Amino acid sequence: MGFPVVHPPGLCRKACTLRGVFSFPERSIGAKLKFTKPFPTYEQQADRLLQLGLTGDRSKIIERLQSVSYYRLSGYCYPDRKPDPASPKQKLSEFFPDASIDEVWDRYVFDRRLRLLVMDSIDCWCKSAPLR
């Protein structure tokens, strides 16, 4: 049994169904996964970023990694990565010399605030839709 989801007009013309969103049965895929790769500590993740050329205070990098994950933060590092000479559309793992954790963090905070503003305006629009 699913819950029908009705989208605002114009956004999506199909109705979708959420099935088992908040339930975690034992036969789910997640129960079968075995993680064999060890999780690196925040210190190891910070050392990796510093080794690749990101500049900044190590303690500040660790603090940032504790508040958001390495993989979320690494997406905001992408503009600071060097291009691959063999394939211009690809990027290397290494950073440009002037790449700093402050610049990456500012990019993350800007994106987070923008996302919250957009989601808030969509929420207000959806709540006021019955009044129109």
N, CA and C atoms as an extended XYZ file, in Angstrom:
396
Properties=species:S:1:pos:R:3:atomname:S:1:resname:S:1:resid:I:1 pbc="F F F"
N         0.845       -1.173        0.000 N   MET     1
C         0.000        0.000        0.000 CA  MET     1
C         0.886        1.230        0.000 C   MET     1
N         0.631        2.149       -0.883 N   GLY     2
C         1.449        3.341       -0.992 CA  GLY     2
C         0.672        4.592       -0.652 C   GLY     2
N         1.383        5.684       -0.526 N   PHE     3
C         0.776        6.961       -0.241 CA  PHE     3
C         0.862        7.804       -1.502 C   PHE     3
N        -0.271        8.275       -2.055 N   PRO     4
C        -0.187        9.074       -3.269 CA  PRO     4
C         0.448       10.427       -2.980 C   PRO     4
N         1.283       10.866       -3.871 N   VAL     5
C         1.928       12.162       -3.761 CA  VAL     5
C         1.410       13.012       -4.903 C   VAL     5
N         0.825       14.143       -4.596 N   VAL     6
C         0.291       15.023       -5.629 CA  VAL     6
C         1.242       16.196       -5.773 C   VAL     6
N         1.737       16.403       -6.978 N   HIS     7
C         2.666       17.489       -7.246 CA  HIS     7
C         1.903       18.736       -7.643 C   HIS     7
N         2.446       19.939       -7.378 N   PRO     8
C         1.802       21.168       -7.832 CA  PRO     8
C         1.635       21.147       -9.344 C   PRO     8
N         0.578       21.781       -9.879 N   PRO     9
C         0.358       21.772      -11.320 CA  PRO     9
C         1.546       22.358      -12.070 C   PRO     9
N         1.897       21.735      -13.167 N   GLY    10
C         2.985       22.218      -14.008 CA  GLY    10
C         4.338       21.623      -13.664 C   GLY    10
N         4.528       21.153      -12.442 N   LEU    11
C         5.822       20.586      -12.072 CA  LEU    11
C         5.946       19.144      -12.533 C   LEU    11
N         4.923       18.365      -12.301 N   CYS    12
C         4.948       16.969      -12.698 CA  CYS    12
C         3.517       16.528      -12.929 C   CYS    12
N         3.234       15.982      -14.074 N   ARG    13
C         1.862       15.613      -14.382 CA  ARG    13
C         1.525       14.201      -13.905 C   ARG    13
N         2.510       13.458      -13.453 N   LYS    14
C         2.278       12.099      -12.990 CA  LYS    14
C         2.158       12.085      -11.469 C   LYS    14
N         1.304       11.220      -10.979 N   ALA    15
C         1.245       11.001       -9.533 CA  ALA    15
C         2.175        9.845       -9.216 C   ALA    15
N         3.005       10.002       -8.202 N   CYS    16
C         3.892        8.909       -7.832 CA  CYS    16
C         3.454        8.339       -6.497 C   CYS    16
N         4.024        7.250       -6.143 N   THR    17
C         3.653        6.571       -4.916 CA  THR    17
C         4.899        6.300       -4.094 C   THR    17
N         4.798        6.573       -2.806 N   LEU    18
C         5.890        6.274       -1.886 CA  LEU    18
C         5.577        4.939       -1.225 C   LEU    18
N         6.426        3.966       -1.394 N   ARG    19
C         6.198        2.642       -0.810 CA  ARG    19
C         7.298        2.341        0.200 C   ARG    19
N         6.890        2.125        1.417 N   GLY    20
C         7.841        1.707        2.441 CA  GLY    20
C         8.937        2.706        2.706 C   GLY    20
N         8.640        3.997        2.654 N   VAL    21
C         9.671        5.008        2.819 CA  VAL    21
C        10.255        4.983        4.229 C   VAL    21
N         9.411        4.796        5.220 N   PHE    22
C         9.879        4.860        6.590 CA  PHE    22
C        10.011        3.489        7.250 C   PHE    22
N         9.883        2.428        6.481 N   SER    23
C        10.035        1.098        7.057 CA  SER    23
C        11.338        0.471        6.579 C   SER    23
N        11.925       -0.344        7.407 N   PHE    24
C        13.182       -0.989        7.085 CA  PHE    24
C        13.045       -2.493        7.316 C   PHE    24
N        12.382       -3.201        6.414 N   PRO    25
C        12.226       -4.643        6.610 CA  PRO    25
C        13.564       -5.360        6.506 C   PRO    25
N        13.666       -6.526        7.144 N   GLU    26
C        14.918       -7.281        7.140 CA  GLU    26
C        15.303       -7.754        5.750 C   GLU    26
N        14.337       -7.923        4.881 N   ARG    27
C        14.648       -8.393        3.535 CA  ARG    27
C        15.067       -7.261        2.596 C   ARG    27
N        15.219       -6.053        3.134 N   SER    28
C        15.611       -4.925        2.289 CA  SER    28
C        17.056       -5.086        1.815 C   SER    28
N        17.405       -4.339        0.810 N   ILE    29
C        18.749       -4.409        0.222 CA  ILE    29
C        19.809       -4.017        1.249 C   ILE    29
N        19.505       -3.009        2.069 N   GLY    30
C        20.473       -2.533        3.052 CA  GLY    30
C        20.888       -3.589        4.050 C   GLY    30
N        20.006       -4.526        4.341 N   ALA    31
C        20.337       -5.574        5.308 CA  ALA    31
C        21.351       -6.560        4.741 C   ALA    31
N        21.456       -6.644        3.429 N   LYS    32
C        22.358       -7.603        2.790 CA  LYS    32
C        23.745       -7.028        2.523 C   LYS    32
N        23.896       -5.710        2.586 N   LEU    33
C        25.180       -5.090        2.282 CA  LEU    33
C        26.167       -5.300        3.419 C   LEU    33
N        27.380       -5.625        3.052 N   LYS    34
C        28.456       -5.736        4.021 CA  LYS    34
C        29.539       -4.749        3.598 C   LYS    34
N        29.847       -3.824        4.483 N   PHE    35
C        30.841       -2.809        4.177 CA  PHE    35
C        32.207       -3.311        4.621 C   PHE    35
N        33.100       -3.495        3.661 N   THR    36
C        34.423       -4.022        3.981 CA  THR    36
C        35.493       -2.932        3.991 C   THR    36
N        35.209       -1.803        3.362 N   LYS    37
C        36.180       -0.719        3.308 CA  LYS    37
C        36.148        0.048        4.637 C   LYS    37
N        37.298        0.221        5.286 N   PRO    38
C        37.303        0.913        6.575 CA  PRO    38
C        37.004        2.406        6.400 C   PRO    38
N        36.291        2.973        7.368 N   PHE    39
C        35.961        4.389        7.349 CA  PHE    39
C        37.163        5.187        7.829 C   PHE    39
N        37.679        6.118        7.010 N   PRO    40
C        38.823        6.913        7.471 CA  PRO    40
C        38.384        7.922        8.538 C   PRO    40
N        39.257        8.186        9.473 N   THR    41
C        38.957        9.164       10.522 CA  THR    41
C        38.949       10.562        9.916 C   THR    41
N        38.422       11.518       10.672 N   TYR    42
C        38.411       12.906       10.189 CA  TYR    42
C        39.831       13.413        9.984 C   TYR    42
N        40.734       12.978       10.829 N   GLU    43
C        42.137       13.387       10.692 CA  GLU    43
C        42.721       12.844        9.391 C   GLU    43
N        42.414       11.591        9.063 N   GLN    44
C        42.905       11.001        7.813 CA  GLN    44
C        42.294       11.708        6.597 C   GLN    44
N        41.010       12.064        6.688 N   GLN    45
C        40.366       12.779        5.584 CA  GLN    45
C        40.988       14.158        5.396 C   GLN    45
N        41.273       14.851        6.504 N   ALA    46
C        41.904       16.169        6.436 CA  ALA    46
C        43.304       16.053        5.851 C   ALA    46
N        44.043       15.046        6.274 N   ASP    47
C        45.391       14.822        5.734 CA  ASP    47
C        45.338       14.558        4.237 C   ASP    47
N        44.336       13.827        3.794 N   ARG    48
C        44.178       13.536        2.361 CA  ARG    48
C        43.941       14.830        1.581 C   ARG    48
N        43.063       15.697        2.092 N   LEU    49
C        42.806       16.970        1.409 CA  LEU    49
C        44.058       17.844        1.386 C   LEU    49
N        44.787       17.873        2.493 N   LEU    50
C        46.030       18.654        2.537 CA  LEU    50
C        47.073       18.073        1.590 C   LEU    50
N        47.135       16.755        1.509 N   GLN    51
C        48.083       16.083        0.625 CA  GLN    51
C        47.776       16.402       -0.845 C   GLN    51
N        46.494       16.561       -1.175 N   LEU    52
C        46.098       16.872       -2.550 CA  LEU    52
C        46.286       18.340       -2.903 C   LEU    52
N        46.622       19.174       -1.897 N   GLY    53
C        46.953       20.560       -2.183 CA  GLY    53
C        45.988       21.590       -1.641 C   GLY    53
N        44.978       21.186       -0.895 N   LEU    54
C        44.060       22.155       -0.293 CA  LEU    54
C        44.785       22.853        0.842 C   LEU    54
N        44.719       24.169        0.889 N   THR    55
C        45.420       24.924        1.916 CA  THR    55
C        44.455       25.302        3.028 C   THR    55
N        44.987       25.458        4.206 N   GLY    56
C        44.184       25.865        5.348 CA  GLY    56
C        44.663       25.186        6.608 C   GLY    56
N        44.102       25.621        7.711 N   ASP    57
C        44.440       25.071        9.011 CA  ASP    57
C        43.846       23.676        9.139 C   ASP    57
N        44.660       22.715        9.555 N   ARG    58
C        44.212       21.323        9.653 CA  ARG    58
C        43.043       21.181       10.620 C   ARG    58
N        43.087       21.899       11.742 N   SER    59
C        41.997       21.802       12.720 CA  SER    59
C        40.692       22.366       12.163 C   SER    59
N        40.796       23.403       11.327 N   LYS    60
C        39.601       23.965       10.701 CA  LYS    60
C        39.013       22.981        9.681 C   LYS    60
N        39.879       22.304        8.947 N   ILE    61
C        39.409       21.303        7.984 CA  ILE    61
C        38.706       20.162        8.716 C   ILE    61
N        39.270       19.712        9.820 N   ILE    62
C        38.646       18.636       10.606 CA  ILE    62
C        37.290       19.099       11.136 C   ILE    62
N        37.220       20.327       11.602 N   GLU    63
C        35.951       20.875       12.108 CA  GLU    63
C        34.889       20.901       11.004 C   GLU    63
N        35.281       21.308        9.807 N   ARG    64
C        34.349       21.350        8.672 CA  ARG    64
C        33.904       19.938        8.274 C   ARG    64
N        34.837       19.002        8.302 N   LEU    65
C        34.487       17.616        7.949 CA  LEU    65
C        33.556       16.992        8.984 C   LEU    65
N        33.657       17.405       10.222 N   GLN    66
C        32.763       16.881       11.251 CA  GLN    66
C        31.349       17.417       11.099 C   GLN    66
N        31.215       18.620       10.555 N   SER    67
C        29.876       19.182       10.403 CA  SER    67
C        29.201       18.733        9.108 C   SER    67
N        29.973       18.494        8.064 N   VAL    68
C        29.445       17.909        6.824 CA  VAL    68
C        30.387       16.793        6.410 C   VAL    68
N        29.909       15.858        5.659 N   SER    69
C        30.747       14.708        5.316 CA  SER    69
C        31.811       15.079        4.274 C   SER    69
N        32.810       14.228        4.194 N   TYR    70
C        33.886       14.402        3.220 CA  TYR    70
C        33.328       14.450        1.800 C   TYR    70
N        32.395       13.553        1.518 N   TYR    71
C        31.883       13.456        0.153 CA  TYR    71
C        30.981       14.627       -0.213 C   TYR    71
N        30.250       15.179        0.755 N   ARG    72
C        29.451       16.372        0.470 CA  ARG    72
C        30.384       17.552        0.229 C   ARG    72
N        31.402       17.688        1.056 N   LEU    73
C        32.330       18.809        0.925 CA  LEU    73
C        33.180       18.689       -0.339 C   LEU    73
N        33.505       17.466       -0.728 N   SER    74
C        34.369       17.292       -1.897 CA  SER    74
C        33.699       17.771       -3.188 C   SER    74
N        32.376       17.771       -3.233 N   GLY    75
C        31.678       18.305       -4.405 CA  GLY    75
C        31.911       19.792       -4.586 C   GLY    75
N        32.091       20.503       -3.490 N   TYR    76
C        32.345       21.938       -3.550 CA  TYR    76
C        33.817       22.251       -3.801 C   TYR    76
N        34.655       21.225       -3.763 N   CYS    77
C        36.077       21.371       -4.092 CA  CYS    77
C        36.312       21.279       -5.598 C   CYS    77
N        35.333       20.802       -6.325 N   TYR    78
C        35.508       20.504       -7.750 CA  TYR    78
C        36.049       21.678       -8.570 C   TYR    78
N        35.546       22.920       -8.404 N   PRO    79
C        36.098       24.029       -9.200 CA  PRO    79
C        37.565       24.322       -8.932 C   PRO    79
N        38.069       23.904       -7.780 N   ASP    80
C        39.467       24.158       -7.413 CA  ASP    80
C        40.413       23.042       -7.833 C   ASP    80
N        39.891       22.007       -8.478 N   ARG    81
C        40.748       20.900       -8.908 CA  ARG    81
C        41.348       21.187      -10.281 C   ARG    81
N        42.569       20.719      -10.474 N   LYS    82
C        43.280       20.934      -11.739 CA  LYS    82
C        42.652       20.104      -12.860 C   LYS    82
N        42.609       20.649      -14.083 N   PRO    83
C        42.082       19.863      -15.206 CA  PRO    83
C        43.078       18.791      -15.648 C   PRO    83
N        42.553       17.719      -16.182 N   ASP    84
C        43.375       16.631      -16.695 CA  ASP    84
C        43.876       17.019      -18.090 C   ASP    84
N        45.200       17.092      -18.322 N   PRO    85
C        45.716       17.484      -19.638 CA  PRO    85
C        45.309       16.504      -20.746 C   PRO    85
N        45.149       15.240      -20.404 N   ALA    86
C        44.797       14.238      -21.410 CA  ALA    86
C        43.329       14.340      -21.812 C   ALA    86
N        42.477       14.757      -20.905 N   SER    87
C        41.043       14.865      -21.168 CA  SER    87
C        40.531       16.147      -20.521 C   SER    87
N        40.334       17.209      -21.308 N   PRO    88
C        39.984       18.519      -20.744 CA  PRO    88
C        38.687       18.540      -19.932 C   PRO    88
N        37.776       17.623      -20.205 N   LYS    89
C        36.516       17.614      -19.474 CA  LYS    89
C        36.650       16.937      -18.108 C   LYS    89
N        37.755       16.249      -17.880 N   GLN    90
C        37.989       15.554      -16.618 CA  GLN    90
C        38.858       16.416      -15.693 C   GLN    90
N        38.774       16.143      -14.406 N   LYS    91
C        39.587       16.854      -13.423 CA  LYS    91
C        40.492       15.860      -12.703 C   LYS    91
N        41.663       16.333      -12.318 N   LEU    92
C        42.576       15.540      -11.511 CA  LEU    92
C        42.164       15.633      -10.046 C   LEU    92
N        42.744       14.824       -9.203 N   SER    93
C        42.447       14.885       -7.772 CA  SER    93
C        43.161       16.049       -7.099 C   SER    93
N        44.208       16.578       -7.749 N   GLU    94
C        45.010       17.635       -7.147 CA  GLU    94
C        44.337       18.993       -7.287 C   GLU    94
N        44.605       19.860       -6.293 N   PHE    95
C        44.025       21.198       -6.279 CA  PHE    95
C        44.982       22.218       -6.877 C   PHE    95
N        44.421       23.345       -7.327 N   PHE    96
C        45.248       24.483       -7.717 CA  PHE    96
C        45.963       24.992       -6.470 C   PHE    96
N        47.119       25.665       -6.641 N   PRO    97
C        47.889       26.111       -5.463 CA  PRO    97
C        47.137       27.078       -4.544 C   PRO    97
N        46.199       27.853       -5.078 N   ASP    98
C        45.511       28.846       -4.245 CA  ASP    98
C        44.192       28.347       -3.656 C   ASP    98
N        43.880       27.071       -3.778 N   ALA    99
C        42.633       26.514       -3.244 CA  ALA    99
C        42.698       26.446       -1.723 C   ALA    99
N        41.692       26.997       -1.065 N   SER   100
C        41.693       26.996        0.400 CA  SER   100
C        40.376       26.446        0.936 C   SER   100
N        40.432       25.973        2.164 N   ILE   101
C        39.240       25.434        2.816 CA  ILE   101
C        38.214       26.541        3.043 C   ILE   101
N        38.663       27.775        3.253 N   ASP   102
C        37.733       28.887        3.455 CA  ASP   102
C        36.899       29.136        2.197 C   ASP   102
N        37.545       29.080        1.051 N   GLU   103
C        36.854       29.276       -0.226 CA  GLU   103
C        35.832       28.156       -0.462 C   GLU   103
N        36.231       26.933       -0.184 N   VAL   104
C        35.338       25.783       -0.355 CA  VAL   104
C        34.172       25.891        0.612 C   VAL   104
N        34.448       26.273        1.849 N   TRP   105
C        33.392       26.389        2.848 CA  TRP   105
C        32.404       27.505        2.492 C   TRP   105
N        32.921       28.634        1.994 N   ASP   106
C        32.037       29.730        1.572 CA  ASP   106
C        31.110       29.277        0.452 C   ASP   106
N        31.635       28.490       -0.458 N   ARG   107
C        30.825       27.950       -1.556 CA  ARG   107
C        29.727       27.031       -1.016 C   ARG   107
N        30.081       26.191       -0.056 N   TYR   108
C        29.106       25.287        0.553 CA  TYR   108
C        28.015       26.064        1.281 C   TYR   108
N        28.394       27.055        2.084 N   VAL   109
C        27.425       27.842        2.854 CA  VAL   109
C        26.496       28.611        1.920 C   VAL   109
N        27.033       29.198        0.862 N   PHE   110
C        26.206       29.906       -0.115 CA  PHE   110
C        25.173       28.958       -0.723 C   PHE   110
N        25.607       27.780       -1.128 N   ASP   111
C        24.701       26.811       -1.740 CA  ASP   111
C        23.638       26.359       -0.743 C   ASP   111
N        24.016       26.140        0.493 N   ARG   112
C        23.061       25.719        1.521 CA  ARG   112
C        22.004       26.796        1.752 C   ARG   112
N        22.431       28.049        1.850 N   ARG   113
C        21.472       29.147        2.059 CA  ARG   113
C        20.547       29.306        0.855 C   ARG   113
N        21.105       29.218       -0.334 N   LEU   114
C        20.287       29.332       -1.542 CA  LEU   114
C        19.268       28.193       -1.608 C   LEU   114
N        19.703       26.988       -1.299 N   ARG   115
C        18.805       25.825       -1.305 CA  ARG   115
C        17.670       26.009       -0.303 C   ARG   115
N        17.987       26.517        0.892 N   LEU   116
C        16.960       26.746        1.903 CA  LEU   116
C        15.972       27.823        1.465 C   LEU   116
N        16.456       28.889        0.829 N   LEU   117
C        15.557       29.937        0.326 CA  LEU   117
C        14.611       29.394       -0.733 C   LEU   117
N        15.148       28.609       -1.655 N   VAL   118
C        14.321       28.043       -2.724 CA  VAL   118
C        13.291       27.084       -2.143 C   VAL   118
N        13.726       26.203       -1.249 N   MET   119
C        12.798       25.240       -0.652 CA  MET   119
C        11.738       25.939        0.196 C   MET   119
N        12.105       27.007        0.874 N   ASP   120
C        11.148       27.758        1.669 CA  ASP   120
C        10.106       28.430        0.778 C   ASP   120
N        10.545       28.992       -0.336 N   SER   121
C         9.591       29.640       -1.238 CA  SER   121
C         8.667       28.609       -1.892 C   SER   121
N         9.184       27.425       -2.201 N   ILE   122
C         8.331       26.364       -2.749 CA  ILE   122
C         7.326       25.924       -1.685 C   ILE   122
N         7.767       25.806       -0.446 N   ASP   123
C         6.879       25.426        0.643 CA  ASP   123
C         5.765       26.460        0.819 C   ASP   123
N         6.106       27.743        0.807 N   CYS   124
C         5.100       28.804        0.931 CA  CYS   124
C         4.124       28.755       -0.242 C   CYS   124
N         4.644       28.516       -1.434 N   TRP   125
C         3.785       28.456       -2.622 CA  TRP   125
C         2.815       27.288       -2.520 C   TRP   125
N         3.306       26.143       -2.059 N   CYS   126
C         2.445       24.966       -1.931 CA  CYS   126
C         1.375       25.169       -0.860 C   CYS   126
N         1.736       25.803        0.236 N   LYS   127
C         0.769       26.028        1.307 CA  LYS   127
C        -0.269       27.068        0.936 C   LYS   127
N         0.097       28.008        0.079 N   SER   128
C        -0.874       29.041       -0.330 CA  SER   128
C        -1.651       28.638       -1.575 C   SER   128
N        -1.317       27.514       -2.191 N   ALA   129
C        -2.016       27.077       -3.409 CA  ALA   129
C        -3.517       26.901       -3.217 C   ALA   129
N        -3.997       26.328       -2.105 N   PRO   130
C        -5.452       26.184       -1.944 CA  PRO   130
C        -6.177       27.531       -1.853 C   PRO   130
N        -5.465       28.587       -1.505 N   LEU   131
C        -6.096       29.900       -1.392 CA  LEU   131
C        -6.315       30.561       -2.744 C   LEU   131
N        -5.661       30.056       -3.775 N   ARG   132
C        -5.801       30.681       -5.092 CA  ARG   132
C        -7.008       30.196       -5.829 C   ARG   132
